[in-house]
Amino acid sequence: MDEVLKNTLTANLKAAKSPEERERAFTLAMIALCDCQYKTAQRVKSLTWKIVALALGSGTGLGALASNFKSIINFFGG
């Protein structure tokens, strides 16, 4: 979730006066949270496949993954 969306959702929650406005603000916040969680899961899934592909491409699978762990972390910006 980017800063602008976070600020907008926070402002909506703070500005809500009636129960209907609060319910709408909560609903929008929950939709944004679900979307953010989904995008995070997709990034992790993609990263996992990249690590597996890198390990398999660099040698003997899990053995290569363990022995090249530091270079793999550096490859992904760690």
Secondary structure, 3 states (H helix, E strand, C coil): CCHHHHHHHHHHHHHCCCHHHHHHHHHHHHHHHHHHHHHHHHHHHHHHHHHHHHHHHCCCCHHHHHHCHHHHHHHCCC
